[in-house]
Amino acid sequence: MASTVKTVVTTMTIVSGTMVFVGSNPAVLWTLISLLQAFFYLIFINVEYPENVQEFFAIFSMSTFNFLPDPFEWIVPNIENMSLPAPTKFIENNVNGLFLGSTGEDLLIWGIVIMLYIFSKLFIRYTRNMPILLTKACYKSVKYLEWSGILRTAIASYTDLTIAALLQLRVLDFTTNVFSASSVCAIICVIFSGACPILAYYLARKYSRQPEILEKKYLTLVEEYRTTDKVPKYFTVLFLLRRLCMVLTLVFLHDDPYVEISLLLMNCIIWVLLLIKYRPSDGKLENWVNTVSEGLFIIIHILIGVLIYKQEDLDDKGRLNIGWGIIASCMIIICGSLLLSVVETYNTVKELIELARKMMKGKPKKEQGQIKKKISLQISPDLPKIHIRENHKKNVTRGDYLGSPRETESNLINNSSFMMSHEASRDQRELLGTEVAVIQRKIKRNLIPKRRQPVGNN
């Protein structure tokens, strides 16, 4: 069964990731990763799970990106042999108190994101006449990574980094260079863990009356939720606070399992009540699936509580039956997530088919009695050309014009400004102001004929 579940989860992740690259909503992929992480962190609760549950939860370790190489092993070859004390369940699952020994994969992802952003930024600034597809890809990368990409990376790695930082904080050690560096990094990460929800709240509140800017520049904060209502736009903030409370409970209340499971259960109940009251997601299906999934998490925590409170009274068969109940609840949650992935995949494929049909039909023929003129304006070598099209009647003779030259010229320049404001960065938009004269000369030469001199006037 474990192999079957692992195959299903891997397939879901690959399909969701592929759909993101072809234009699907990335929220589906990140929701799936968050769900798999939630399953994996259950293994750190201080309870003796039956064997079937232990094997089942171990499948979801992939959500912590442990399949990636650890860059710290390249710098400190024997770092995997270094360790610091940590609570029992963390040690049993190969997580110790050394921050640098547990977060190499997450920090590698951060490094990739930062390097990709820097490369794209430098490519745009210092290259000329490159293929248009590559240029567009770099513009898109910069636009996404500048805020949304960084925020998404922070949210995806938030729980993992916070757990490692708090474990290190329990046993700060400055006896060696590696331990000292690990302790300093852990302190910085704890500050980051506290600042991340505050930053998310500040951005959501700052643009609460400008949802179009919030969705365009900080899409990660609201891509799963409605921005038209007051509370749903803050659900990413609430999600981070929920994860922070969960991590604090797992790390600092590990030795008191009764209090630990009670607080974790309360955490789930509060989240379900928020989902029921505010229905934050955009679609009805997403709201329904998320609410049912969180309700099943309550059942999972109740069953874990039974294992804790009835630990001495349950025999092996009873423990195994409770374990199958936990696994069944998890499988229903996975099926709900699979349903959302299938629906999103269907919608994406449908849109791609419609786009392909339109492309196969070709461009519509020009209407009779009109000709379409086109001018390409190169504002700067750093920017792609702006294409402006104007429709004129065939019977317009040389010297006639539609509207005054000043009005036509102003409209075209304003149109160019509008296009640039959506496609270029701040530095590139500033180039428009310095090149207005060049644009004016090109427009006058190509689009605006000279005024016809009145007959009889000398």
Legacy VTK file of the C-alpha trace (Angstrom):
# vtk DataFile Version 3.0
C-alpha trace
ASCII
DATASET POLYDATA
POINTS 458 float
0.000 0.000 0.000
2.828 2.373 0.839
4.241 2.064 -2.672
0.808 2.717 -4.194
0.290 5.871 -2.118
3.783 7.091 -2.947
3.124 6.573 -6.662
-0.177 8.469 -6.466
1.360 11.373 -4.537
4.355 11.577 -6.892
2.081 11.523 -9.943
-0.129 14.278 -8.478
2.903 16.456 -7.802
4.377 15.947 -11.278
1.051 16.617 -13.023
0.396 19.734 -10.939
3.889 21.031 -11.597
3.580 20.388 -15.330
0.255 22.204 -15.482
1.806 25.222 -13.766
4.411 25.486 -16.534
1.719 25.448 -19.236
-0.359 28.140 -17.573
-2.358 26.451 -14.808
-3.025 28.092 -11.461
0.126 27.593 -9.312
-2.008 27.643 -6.164
-2.971 24.004 -6.835
0.667 22.863 -6.681
1.472 24.864 -3.563
-1.708 23.692 -1.823
-0.684 20.098 -2.539
2.814 20.677 -1.132
1.335 22.314 1.970
-0.993 19.336 2.426
1.838 16.802 2.139
3.879 18.810 4.645
0.955 18.750 7.094
0.887 14.939 6.880
4.623 14.650 7.419
4.714 16.928 10.480
2.229 14.648 12.249
5.074 12.186 12.668
6.746 14.567 15.164
3.872 14.318 17.673
4.992 12.512 20.821
2.953 9.340 20.384
3.766 5.725 19.635
2.191 5.223 16.226
1.373 1.720 15.002
3.726 0.438 12.344
1.333 1.024 9.435
0.984 4.735 10.308
4.737 5.225 10.634
5.338 3.790 7.169
2.477 5.855 5.753
3.669 9.206 7.145
7.257 8.506 6.052
6.064 8.693 2.427
5.417 12.421 2.746
8.988 13.304 3.662
9.406 14.310 -0.008
7.387 17.454 0.778
10.377 18.758 2.748
12.533 18.569 -0.425
14.873 15.986 1.130
15.451 14.507 -2.339
17.551 17.569 -3.223
21.313 17.636 -2.548
22.529 19.289 0.639
24.920 22.123 -0.311
26.464 22.190 3.170
27.891 18.718 2.560
30.020 20.277 -0.203
31.401 22.831 2.264
31.595 20.677 5.407
31.918 17.047 4.234
31.246 15.501 7.657
28.305 17.718 8.633
25.914 14.753 8.467
27.847 13.224 11.367
27.434 16.361 13.485
24.370 16.688 15.690
22.889 18.499 18.662
20.194 17.285 21.088
16.532 17.417 20.028
13.218 15.943 21.254
12.848 12.179 20.867
10.476 12.072 17.889
12.665 14.471 15.930
15.773 12.353 16.537
13.894 9.198 15.504
13.064 10.862 12.174
16.608 12.104 11.470
16.042 15.714 12.548
18.485 16.967 15.183
19.153 20.339 16.757
21.804 21.462 14.246
20.159 24.065 12.027
22.606 23.770 9.124
22.283 19.981 9.184
18.507 20.091 8.638
17.925 22.969 6.252
20.401 22.481 3.406
17.690 21.603 0.862
15.518 24.597 1.761
18.439 27.007 1.595
19.397 25.498 -1.788
15.936 26.415 -3.109
16.381 29.951 -1.791
19.737 30.149 -3.557
18.244 28.948 -6.850
15.428 31.512 -6.673
17.812 34.372 -5.899
20.290 33.373 -8.615
17.513 33.011 -11.192
16.258 36.489 -10.348
19.742 38.032 -10.570
20.454 36.272 -13.887
17.178 37.443 -15.424
17.741 41.003 -14.203
21.275 41.148 -15.616
20.175 39.531 -18.881
17.544 42.210 -19.441
19.890 45.056 -18.589
23.044 44.035 -20.476
21.943 42.045 -23.541
20.826 43.270 -26.954
18.952 41.712 -29.879
18.381 38.358 -28.195
15.606 35.920 -29.225
12.212 37.329 -28.334
11.124 34.161 -26.489
14.176 34.305 -24.225
13.648 38.003 -23.563
9.990 37.471 -22.705
10.904 34.576 -20.413
13.367 36.792 -18.537
10.826 39.613 -18.227
8.289 37.127 -16.894
10.812 35.636 -14.445
11.747 39.043 -13.059
8.110 40.075 -12.787
7.186 36.898 -10.876
10.314 36.460 -8.755
10.567 40.092 -7.676
7.845 39.624 -5.073
5.538 36.694 -5.689
8.350 34.185 -6.230
10.179 35.230 -3.082
6.986 35.211 -1.035
6.038 31.781 -2.376
9.464 30.376 -1.516
9.176 31.861 1.970
5.737 30.320 2.537
6.716 26.897 1.148
9.848 26.660 3.316
8.409 28.516 6.328
7.492 25.514 8.480
10.668 23.558 7.783
12.979 26.478 8.516
11.056 27.471 11.633
11.220 23.951 13.087
14.965 23.749 12.478
15.559 27.234 13.901
13.573 26.584 17.089
15.291 23.227 17.618
18.644 25.003 17.367
17.404 27.774 19.659
16.838 25.197 22.407
20.528 24.229 22.353
22.530 27.229 21.182
26.174 26.187 20.926
29.205 28.330 20.051
31.969 25.814 20.841
32.969 25.201 17.196
32.842 27.209 14.005
30.086 25.038 12.504
27.960 25.163 15.656
28.493 28.925 15.927
27.476 29.520 12.308
24.469 27.261 12.776
23.377 29.114 15.915
23.701 32.531 14.245
21.711 31.349 11.215
19.032 29.934 13.514
18.660 33.265 15.324
18.300 35.064 11.977
15.714 32.499 10.865
13.694 32.944 14.070
13.538 36.676 13.338
12.441 35.808 9.795
9.726 33.482 11.146
8.295 36.265 13.260
8.596 38.918 10.549
7.066 36.878 7.715
3.432 37.021 8.969
3.870 40.706 9.830
5.151 41.491 6.329
2.304 39.532 4.727
-0.236 41.415 6.848
1.353 44.771 6.018
1.256 44.135 2.259
-2.314 42.821 2.316
-3.504 45.764 4.412
-1.576 48.379 2.416
-3.273 47.374 -0.844
-6.612 46.311 0.633
-8.369 49.093 -1.302
-6.401 48.370 -4.468
-7.029 44.661 -5.116
-5.806 44.920 -8.709
-2.307 45.910 -7.486
-2.410 43.236 -4.787
-3.279 40.552 -7.334
-0.759 41.772 -9.887
2.325 42.378 -7.743
1.739 40.201 -4.662
-0.327 37.439 -6.215
1.133 34.792 -3.904
-0.610 36.318 -0.892
-4.086 36.128 -2.420
-3.987 33.668 -5.347
-5.994 31.109 -3.362
-8.433 33.555 -1.772
-10.962 36.241 -2.576
-9.726 39.828 -2.461
-13.142 41.463 -2.637
-14.014 40.669 0.989
-12.324 42.016 4.072
-11.126 38.867 5.866
-10.296 36.310 3.095
-7.386 38.382 1.774
-5.655 37.855 5.123
-5.908 34.047 5.125
-2.264 33.640 4.094
-1.343 35.588 7.228
-3.602 33.344 9.291
-2.068 30.269 7.644
1.454 31.389 8.643
0.329 32.093 12.212
-1.310 28.685 12.345
1.904 26.995 11.218
3.921 29.031 13.718
1.660 27.902 16.582
1.937 24.294 15.392
5.742 24.435 15.317
5.970 26.047 18.762
3.746 23.289 20.137
5.720 20.459 18.517
9.111 21.786 19.644
8.509 23.179 23.134
5.630 20.985 24.365
6.965 17.702 23.051
7.539 16.285 26.541
3.880 16.824 27.529
1.916 14.885 24.882
-1.492 15.569 26.482
-1.102 19.332 26.247
0.571 18.971 22.855
-2.271 17.063 21.183
-4.902 19.279 22.854
-3.394 22.472 21.427
-2.917 20.908 17.992
-6.563 19.785 17.992
-7.687 23.268 19.019
-5.590 24.692 16.170
-7.480 22.524 13.655
-10.911 23.353 15.106
-10.287 27.113 14.920
-9.165 26.810 11.300
-12.281 24.834 10.329
-14.511 27.440 11.957
-12.752 30.191 9.992
-13.220 28.260 6.744
-16.920 27.707 7.431
-17.590 31.318 8.367
-15.627 33.162 5.665
-15.385 30.635 2.761
-12.166 32.343 1.578
-11.447 30.460 -1.668
-12.619 31.718 -5.057
-14.607 28.613 -6.046
-17.306 26.661 -4.258
-15.523 23.364 -4.938
-12.283 24.625 -3.356
-14.146 25.846 -0.261
-15.987 22.551 0.081
-12.870 20.392 -0.368
-10.769 22.513 2.008
-13.430 22.477 4.720
-13.913 18.702 4.492
-10.153 18.141 4.493
-9.637 20.229 7.625
-12.584 18.443 9.257
-10.808 15.156 8.576
-7.661 16.581 10.164
-9.730 17.051 13.325
-10.651 13.347 13.179
-6.979 12.443 12.661
-5.957 14.435 15.750
-8.756 12.864 17.788
-7.534 9.372 16.822
-3.974 10.385 17.737
-5.330 11.615 21.068
-6.911 8.193 21.640
-3.520 6.578 21.043
-2.014 8.912 23.657
-4.712 8.683 26.326
-5.369 4.941 25.894
-1.788 3.937 25.275
-1.725 1.350 28.075
-5.229 -0.048 27.476
-4.999 -0.710 23.746
-3.663 -3.988 22.403
-1.819 -4.320 19.110
-4.986 -5.008 17.149
-6.746 -1.952 18.575
-3.753 0.257 17.822
-3.600 -1.122 14.296
-7.307 -0.403 13.739
-6.870 3.178 14.913
-3.903 3.423 12.568
-6.075 2.332 9.629
-8.597 4.989 10.628
-5.851 7.636 10.454
-4.688 6.332 7.076
-8.249 6.259 5.703
-8.807 9.886 6.730
-5.548 10.899 5.058
-6.491 9.048 1.869
-9.840 10.860 1.674
-7.992 14.171 1.989
-5.613 13.133 -0.799
-8.570 12.179 -3.008
-10.064 15.644 -2.458
-6.796 17.260 -3.476
-6.651 14.929 -6.484
-10.129 16.085 -7.473
-9.028 19.726 -7.441
-5.946 18.852 -9.506
-8.061 17.009 -12.095
-10.519 19.914 -12.396
-7.705 22.447 -12.754
-5.930 20.237 -15.291
-9.146 19.879 -17.303
-9.696 23.644 -17.355
-6.104 24.281 -18.416
-6.203 21.689 -21.210
-9.538 23.098 -22.389
-8.070 26.607 -22.600
-5.039 25.315 -24.510
-7.286 23.519 -27.016
-9.336 26.668 -27.570
-6.150 28.669 -28.075
-4.863 26.107 -30.580
-8.125 26.268 -32.516
-7.936 30.035 -32.776
-4.352 29.844 -33.986
-5.253 27.242 -36.622
-8.051 29.420 -37.976
-5.542 32.159 -38.651
-5.983 35.908 -38.568
-9.321 37.339 -39.797
-9.333 39.019 -43.201
-9.181 42.778 -43.357
-12.506 44.474 -43.708
-13.251 45.828 -47.177
-12.713 49.555 -47.505
-9.997 49.692 -44.848
-6.265 49.223 -44.814
-4.219 48.671 -41.692
-0.971 50.505 -41.216
1.641 49.435 -38.730
4.588 51.216 -37.208
7.188 49.675 -34.908
8.756 51.966 -32.344
11.990 50.955 -30.664
12.055 53.071 -27.532
15.317 51.660 -26.235
17.626 48.716 -27.031
16.717 47.411 -23.558
13.040 47.124 -24.486
11.047 45.171 -27.068
9.426 47.044 -29.946
6.008 48.575 -29.507
3.686 47.868 -32.422
0.978 50.479 -33.086
-1.695 49.866 -35.694
-3.943 52.513 -37.217
-6.935 51.929 -39.514
-7.493 54.471 -42.324
-10.139 54.626 -45.064
-8.986 53.925 -48.610
-10.371 57.161 -49.919
-8.212 59.296 -47.660
-5.901 61.267 -49.948
-2.467 62.495 -49.163
-2.730 65.501 -46.904
-5.986 64.435 -45.195
-5.973 63.358 -41.582
-8.380 62.116 -38.925
-8.313 64.533 -36.015
-5.640 67.082 -35.384
-1.976 66.026 -35.580
-1.449 67.057 -31.979
-4.381 64.953 -30.761
-3.363 61.865 -32.767
0.231 62.188 -31.652
-0.782 62.563 -28.031
-3.066 59.513 -28.172
-0.324 57.334 -29.655
2.243 58.437 -27.093
-0.216 57.877 -24.259
-0.974 54.437 -25.675
2.741 53.645 -25.713
3.056 54.813 -22.106
0.177 52.569 -21.087
1.776 49.537 -22.753
5.134 50.211 -21.210
3.704 50.625 -17.715
2.471 47.033 -17.843
5.522 45.406 -19.416
8.565 47.257 -18.148
10.276 47.864 -14.848
10.600 51.265 -13.215
13.992 51.965 -14.798
12.708 50.994 -18.226
9.595 53.142 -17.887
11.828 56.125 -17.165
13.395 55.663 -20.610
10.042 56.530 -22.154
10.207 60.066 -20.821
13.691 60.630 -22.231
12.802 59.249 -25.680
9.505 61.068 -26.307
11.101 63.297 -28.935
12.266 60.279 -30.936
8.794 58.756 -30.786
7.221 62.034 -31.914
9.465 62.252 -34.965
8.707 58.673 -35.999
4.972 59.138 -35.557
4.957 62.363 -37.582
6.979 60.758 -40.355
4.922 57.568 -40.617
1.403 58.169 -39.384
0.493 61.867 -39.532
0.329 63.471 -42.999
0.932 67.124 -43.515
-2.071 69.432 -43.290
-3.566 70.210 -46.733
-3.102 73.837 -47.636
-6.444 75.639 -48.266
-7.113 76.396 -51.961
-6.721 80.042 -52.913
-4.488 81.061 -49.999
-0.971 82.194 -50.685
LINES 1 459
458 0 1 2 3 4 5 6 7 8 9 10 11 12 13 14 15 16 17 18 19 20 21 22 23 24 25 26 27 28 29 30 31 32 33 34 35 36 37 38 39 40 41 42 43 44 45 46 47 48 49 50 51 52 53 54 55 56 57 58 59 60 61 62 63 64 65 66 67 68 69 70 71 72 73 74 75 76 77 78 79 80 81 82 83 84 85 86 87 88 89 90 91 92 93 94 95 96 97 98 99 100 101 102 103 104 105 106 107 108 109 110 111 112 113 114 115 116 117 118 119 120 121 122 123 124 125 126 127 128 129 130 131 132 133 134 135 136 137 138 139 140 141 142 143 144 145 146 147 148 149 150 151 152 153 154 155 156 157 158 159 160 161 162 163 164 165 166 167 168 169 170 171 172 173 174 175 176 177 178 179 180 181 182 183 184 185 186 187 188 189 190 191 192 193 194 195 196 197 198 199 200 201 202 203 204 205 206 207 208 209 210 211 212 213 214 215 216 217 218 219 220 221 222 223 224 225 226 227 228 229 230 231 232 233 234 235 236 237 238 239 240 241 242 243 244 245 246 247 248 249 250 251 252 253 254 255 256 257 258 259 260 261 262 263 264 265 266 267 268 269 270 271 272 273 274 275 276 277 278 279 280 281 282 283 284 285 286 287 288 289 290 291 292 293 294 295 296 297 298 299 300 301 302 303 304 305 306 307 308 309 310 311 312 313 314 315 316 317 318 319 320 321 322 323 324 325 326 327 328 329 330 331 332 333 334 335 336 337 338 339 340 341 342 343 344 345 346 347 348 349 350 351 352 353 354 355 356 357 358 359 360 361 362 363 364 365 366 367 368 369 370 371 372 373 374 375 376 377 378 379 380 381 382 383 384 385 386 387 388 389 390 391 392 393 394 395 396 397 398 399 400 401 402 403 404 405 406 407 408 409 410 411 412 413 414 415 416 417 418 419 420 421 422 423 424 425 426 427 428 429 430 431 432 433 434 435 436 437 438 439 440 441 442 443 444 445 446 447 448 449 450 451 452 453 454 455 456 457
